[in-house]
Amino acid sequence: MPEPEFELKQAIVVRTDLKMGKGKLATQVAHASVSAAEEARKRNFELWEKWWKEGQCKVVLKVKTLPELLDLETEARQMRLPHSLIRDRGLTQIPPATITCLGVGPALARKIDKITGKLQLL
């Protein structure tokens, strides 16, 4: 069965160079998703609500380094997309203030794809 097309989506991009455990990684992805979604809700409630009703489409992607992640954050800012850069508190596996991932959107899928379309799934 073909996958449904979503007009809106959210992308979460994770750094793989940190070698986080599965639980830590899942937590960081959740932080990015919730934080970026809240940013989107504040900026454009109608768009956020449509994404919510569509089923909250998300993709989790990967980059190898911090500079790659920061470049994506710059692009998201330049395109005025809602986004959230996640810095860990450093209570477990990684040092305080380590940037772990980036949530982008929800926003129009075609706009998010301009930034993340060449990245691989996690």
C-alpha positions, -999 to +999 in steps of 0.1 A: +000+000+000+015+034-009+023+058+019-002+087+023+009+122+013+011+147+040+010+184+033+026+192+067+054+175+086+080+178+112+117+168+109+139+159+138+176+158+130+200+140+154+238+141+157+252+106+154+287+115+165+275+117+201+269+079+203+239+084+226+222+053+240+187+044+226+169+059+256+189+091+256+184+095+219+147+089+222+144+115+249+164+141+229+141+135+198+111+139+220+124+172+234+130+185+198+096+174+186+077+190+214+098+222+215+095+228+178+058+220+177+052+245+205+071+271+186+049+264+155+017+265+176+027+299+189+035+313+155+006+299+135-021+280+154-041+272+123-012+255+106-002+236+138-038+225+142-040+212+106-007+192+112-022+178+144-054+167+126-034+152+097-017+128+122+014+148+132+037+134+105+074+133+116+106+120+102+138+114+122+170+121+103+207+121+110+238+142+106+273+132+116+285+165+131+276+196+150+285+220+121+261+201+099+233+205+124+240+242+129+240+248+092+205+232+091+194+255+120+206+285+101+187+275+070+155+269+091+159+304+106+165+320+072+134+303+058+114+315+089+105+279+098+096+271+134+125+252+149+142+243+182+178+235+188+181+211+218+209+215+244+212+187+269+214+194+306+243+170+310+228+148+338+237+115+322+256+105+291+269+138+277+284+171+290+261+200+299+250+223+270+258+197+243+236+204+213+220+170+204+194+176+178+172+200+159+134+200+155+120+217+124+083+223+119+056+214+117+055+233+084+047+227+048+065+194+039+079+209+007+096+237+027+111+213+052+123+190+024+143+220+010+164+218+041+164+181+050+155+163+018+190+150+013+195+136+048+192+099+056+167+084+080+181+076+115 
